[in-house]
């Protein structure tokens, strides 16, 4: 840990920004953040907050680094993809070299109704770095239940949007979108592609809102939902303050179906991956060594301390220690279940 003089020197140009100042910088140092998803958005936000001196950052991600992540996920390099490192672990290793004074906690798991309370229990702010609406509605439920602010965002193609949600003060996600958009109607990184500049812009907008919240400058939060289209050279802000509804099922009537496990799938298509995630059916960790030995009799197996990967026929099955499996080579949920049952077991 650096001494106080070195700390002041590290952040001196940041603290000279009068609205932040040394008092705001000290509040940042005491701030605690949960970033759900360490892909494109999560990488940029995490990098910005760690460099800014936010005291504690918990990085949660269910996936591992792949080569096609590298054009937009700025905390990873080719060695991470070759090593098949979990994203949260690779990101933590990189960020620890950037700022050793920040406590960074990597968690390799899927954010779900069973663990989100524990993951968010000791943080001040939740940041959306996910690629699916199920997790966003779950975060929204948790935020309403705990009165913790969160920052929504999404990107695809050259477009993105972001919004700061403060329970009791602003509309929640359900006020604006009572139901998730139909999956078939949602463009994905696979169908529409994604350019890295839009990621950097949207994540930077998330990061500045995070700095405002954590430094005690809540009154400076952007009250609008911001839309950016870099290809069409458009930036729009829509004031959604009047969208807050006392009859909203979530923040009005406090019906927290996503948090209570009444909604949400145990199987998830992964954006842009031609892959399907199958959630664990048990809370017990998997013996990866024993599993690697078993699967080694079936096909080509590679493993590290976090996962085991089986390559067989046209499929790749990646099993994590928490029991989740990502079946690559198909986006058909029925096929993924069949392949999983055949090689890994029910």
C-alpha positions in Angstrom: 0.0 0.0 0.0 1.2 3.5 -0.8 1.6 6.1 2.0 -0.7 9.1 2.1 1.8 11.4 0.3 2.2 9.0 -2.6 -1.6 8.6 -2.7 -2.0 12.4 -3.0 0.6 12.5 -5.8 -1.1 9.6 -7.7 -4.4 11.4 -7.9 -3.3 15.0 -7.7 -4.5 15.9 -11.3 -7.8 14.2 -10.6 -8.3 15.9 -7.2 -7.5 19.3 -8.7 -10.8 19.1 -10.5 -12.7 21.4 -8.1 -16.1 19.6 -8.0 -14.2 16.4 -6.9 -11.4 17.8 -4.8 -9.4 15.9 -2.1 -12.6 15.2 -0.1 -14.2 13.5 -3.1 -11.1 11.6 -3.7 -11.1 10.3 -0.1 -14.7 9.2 -0.6 -13.7 7.3 -3.8 -11.0 5.5 -1.8 -13.8 4.3 0.6 -16.1 3.4 -2.2 -17.1 -0.2 -3.0 -18.4 -1.4 -6.3 -19.8 -4.6 -7.9 -19.3 -4.9 -11.6 -21.6 -7.6 -13.1 -19.9 -8.8 -16.2 -16.3 -8.3 -17.2 -16.7 -8.2 -21.0 -16.5 -5.1 -23.1 -18.3 -2.6 -20.9 -17.1 -4.2 -17.7 -13.5 -4.0 -18.7 -13.5 -0.3 -19.5 -15.5 0.7 -16.4 -13.3 -1.4 -14.2 -10.2 0.0 -15.7 -11.5 3.6 -15.2 -12.6 3.1 -11.6 -9.4 1.3 -10.5 -7.2 4.0 -12.1 -9.4 6.6 -10.3 -8.8 5.1 -6.9 -12.1 3.5 -6.0 -11.2 1.4 -3.0 -12.9 -1.9 -3.7 -14.0 -3.5 -7.0 -15.6 -6.9 -7.2 -15.5 -8.3 -10.7 -18.0 -11.1 -11.4 -18.1 -12.9 -14.7 -19.2 -16.4 -15.8 -17.1 -16.6 -19.0 -13.5 -17.2 -20.1 -11.3 -15.1 -22.4 -11.6 -16.0 -26.1 -9.7 -14.6 -29.1 -12.7 -12.7 -30.5 -13.0 -10.8 -27.3 -9.8 -8.9 -27.8 -11.0 -6.3 -30.2 -13.1 -4.7 -27.6 -12.3 -6.1 -24.1 -9.4 -4.0 -23.3 -8.0 -5.7 -20.1 -7.2 -9.0 -22.0 -4.4 -10.1 -24.3 -3.6 -13.1 -26.4 -2.0 -15.0 -23.6 -5.2 -14.8 -21.6 -7.1 -16.4 -24.5 -4.5 -19.1 -25.0 -4.6 -19.9 -21.3 -8.4 -19.9 -21.3 -8.4 -17.7 -18.2 -11.8 -16.7 -16.7 -12.4 -13.1 -17.5 -12.7 -11.9 -13.9 -9.4 -13.5 -13.0 -7.5 -12.1 -16.1 -9.0 -8.7 -15.5 -8.0 -8.8 -11.8 -4.5 -9.7 -12.6 -4.2 -6.8 -15.1 -5.8 -4.3 -12.8 -3.7 -5.3 -9.8 -0.7 -4.2 -11.9 -2.4 -0.9 -12.7 -3.2 0.1 -9.1 -2.0 -2.1 -6.2 -3.8 0.2 -3.7 -7.2 -0.9 -4.9 -8.7 -4.2 -3.5 -9.9 -6.2 -6.5 -11.9 -9.4 -5.9 -12.5 -11.7 -8.9 -15.4 -14.0 -8.8 -16.0 -16.7 -11.4 -19.7 -17.4 -11.4 -23.0 -16.5 -13.1 -24.9 -13.7 -11.4 -28.2 -15.3 -10.4 -31.0 -15.0 -7.9 -29.2 -17.4 -5.6 -26.1 -15.4 -5.2 -26.7 -11.7 -6.1 -27.6 -10.7 -2.5 -24.3 -12.0 -1.3 -22.3 -10.5 -4.2 -23.9 -7.1 -3.6 -24.2 -7.1 0.2 -21.2 -5.0 1.0 -21.0 -2.6 -2.0 -22.3 0.9 -2.5 -23.0 0.7 -6.3 -23.8 -2.0 -8.9 -22.6 -1.6 -12.5 -24.2 -3.4 -15.4 -21.6 -5.0 -17.7 -23.8 -7.8 -18.8 -25.0 -8.9 -22.2 -28.6 -10.0 -21.4 -31.8 -8.5 -20.0 -32.4 -11.3 -17.6 -29.5 -10.3 -15.5 -30.4 -6.6 -15.8 -33.9 -7.2 -14.4 -32.3 -9.2 -11.6 -30.0 -6.4 -10.8 -32.9 -4.0 -10.9 -34.9 -6.1 -8.4 -31.9 -6.3 -6.1 -31.4 -2.6 -6.3 -35.0 -1.9 -5.3 -34.9 -4.4 -2.5 -31.6 -3.0 -1.0 -32.0 0.6 -2.2 -28.6 0.5 -3.9 -28.1 2.6 -7.1 -27.0 0.9 -10.3 -25.9 1.9 -13.7 -27.6 0.3 -16.8 -25.9 0.1 -20.2 -25.8 -1.8 -23.4 -24.0 -1.7 -26.8 -24.4 -3.3 -30.2 -23.1 -2.3 -33.6 -22.1 1.3 -33.2 -25.0 2.2 -30.8 -25.3 2.2 -27.1 -27.4 3.5 -24.2 -26.9 4.1 -20.5 -28.9 5.2 -17.5 -28.3 5.8 -13.8 -31.0 4.3 -11.6 -31.4 5.4 -8.0 -34.1 3.6 -6.1 -36.6 6.0 -4.6 -35.4 8.9 -6.8 -35.5 7.8 -10.4 -37.6 5.4 -12.5 -36.3 1.8 -12.4 -35.7 -0.4 -15.4 -39.3 -1.9 -15.1 -40.8 1.6 -15.2 -39.2 2.2 -18.6 -39.4 -1.4 -19.9 -42.0 -3.4 -18.0 -40.9 -6.6 -19.9 -37.6 -7.6 -21.5 -37.6 -7.2 -25.2 -38.3 -10.5 -27.1 -35.1 -12.4 -27.7 -35.8 -12.7 -31.4 -36.2 -8.9 -31.7 -32.9 -8.1 -30.0 -29.8 -7.5 -32.2 -26.7 -9.2 -30.8 -23.0 -8.8 -31.2 -23.2 -11.9 -33.4 -26.0 -10.7 -35.6 -25.2 -7.0 -35.8 -21.5 -6.9 -34.7 -20.0 -4.4 -32.4 -17.3 -1.7 -32.8 -15.0 -1.0 -29.9 -15.3 2.9 -29.9 -19.0 2.6 -28.8 -18.0 0.4 -25.9 -15.5 3.0 -24.8 -18.0 5.8 -25.0 -20.8 4.1 -23.2 -18.6 2.6 -20.5 -17.0 6.1 -19.9 -20.5 7.5 -19.4 -21.1 4.8 -16.8 -17.8 5.5 -15.2 -18.4 9.2 -14.7 -21.8 8.5 -13.2 -20.1 6.1 -10.8 -17.5 8.7 -9.8 -20.3 11.2 -9.1 -22.2 8.7 -6.9 -19.2 7.5 -5.0 -17.7 10.9 -4.4 -20.9 12.3 -2.9 -22.0 14.3 -6.0 -25.3 12.6 -6.5 -27.0 15.9 -7.5 -24.8 15.9 -10.6 -26.2 12.6 -12.0 -27.5 12.7 -15.5 -31.3 12.5 -15.1 -31.7 11.3 -18.7 -31.3 8.1 -20.6 -28.5 8.7 -23.1 -28.4 7.1 -26.5 -25.3 7.3 -28.7 -24.9 6.2 -32.4 -21.4 6.8 -33.4 -21.9 5.7 -37.0 -24.8 8.2 -37.6 -23.1 10.9 -35.5 -26.0 11.1 -33.1 -26.2 11.7 -29.4 -29.7 11.9 -27.8 -30.8 12.3 -24.2 -34.4 11.5 -23.2 -35.6 12.7 -19.8 -37.3 9.7 -18.3 -38.1 11.3 -14.9 -41.8 11.3 -15.6 -41.6 7.5 -16.3 -41.5 6.7 -12.6 -44.8 5.0 -11.8 -46.3 4.2 -8.4 -48.0 1.3 -10.2 -44.6 -0.1 -11.4 -44.6 -3.8 -10.4 -41.0 -3.6 -9.2 -40.4 -0.2 -7.5 -44.1 0.6 -6.9 -45.7 -2.7 -5.8 -42.3 -4.3 -5.0 -43.0 -7.5 -6.8 -39.5 -8.9 -7.2 -40.0 -11.9 -9.3 -36.5 -12.0 -10.8 -34.9 -11.7 -7.4 -37.2 -14.3 -5.9 -36.4 -16.8 -8.6 -39.8 -16.8 -10.2 -38.4 -15.5 -13.5 -35.1 -16.3 -15.3 -33.9 -19.3 -17.2 -31.5 -22.0 -16.1 -30.2 -22.1 -19.7 -28.9 -19.0 -21.5 -27.7 -18.3 -25.1 -24.4 -16.4 -24.9 -24.3 -13.2 -27.0 -22.1 -13.6 -30.1 -20.7 -17.0 -29.1 -22.7 -19.7 -30.8 -22.8 -21.1 -27.3 -25.3 -22.0 -24.6 -24.7 -21.8 -20.9 -26.3 -24.5 -18.7 -26.5 -23.6 -15.0 -25.5 -25.9 -12.2 -28.1 -28.1 -10.7 -26.2 -28.4 -7.4 -24.5 -25.9 -5.1 -21.4 -28.2 -4.7 -18.2 -27.3 -6.5 -17.0 -29.7 -9.2 -13.8 -31.8 -8.8 -12.1 -30.5 -11.9 -9.2 -32.9 -11.6 -11.6 -35.9 -11.5 -13.7 -34.5 -14.3 -10.7 -33.9 -16.6 -9.7 -37.5 -16.1 -13.2 -38.8 -16.9 -13.5 -36.6 -20.0 -10.0 -37.4 -21.2 -11.4 -40.8 -22.3 -13.9 -39.1 -24.6 -12.0 -36.4 -26.5 -9.3 -33.7 -26.3 -9.2 -32.2 -22.8 -7.5 -29.0 -21.6 -7.7 -27.7 -18.1 -6.5 -25.1 -15.6 -7.4 -24.3 -12.0 -10.7 -22.8 -13.0 -12.2 -24.9 -15.8 -12.0 -28.1 -17.8 -12.7 -28.0 -21.6 -13.6 -31.0 -23.7 -13.5 -30.9 -27.5 -15.5 -33.6 -29.1 -17.1 -33.8 -32.5 -18.1 -30.2 -33.4 -18.6 -29.2 -29.8 -16.6 -27.6 -27.0 -17.8 -28.1 -23.5 -16.3 -25.9 -20.8 -17.1 -26.9 -17.3 -16.4 -24.4 -14.4 -15.8 -25.2 -10.8 -19.2 -23.9 -9.8 -20.9 -26.5 -12.0 -21.9 -24.4 -15.0 -21.2 -25.6 -18.5 -20.8 -23.6 -21.6 -21.6 -25.7 -24.7 -20.0 -24.2 -27.8 -20.8 -25.1 -31.3 -24.6 -24.6 -31.1 -27.1 -22.0 -30.1 -29.9 -24.5 -29.9 -30.9 -25.0 -26.3 -32.2 -28.5 -26.8 -29.1 -29.6 -28.6 -26.9 -28.1 -25.9 -28.8 -30.0 -23.2 -28.4 -33.3 -25.1 -24.7 -32.8 -25.6 -24.2 -31.8 -22.0 -26.1 -34.8 -20.7 -24.2 -37.2 -23.0 -20.7 -36.1 -22.1 -20.9 -34.4 -18.7 -24.0 -36.0 -17.2 -27.4 -34.8 -16.0 
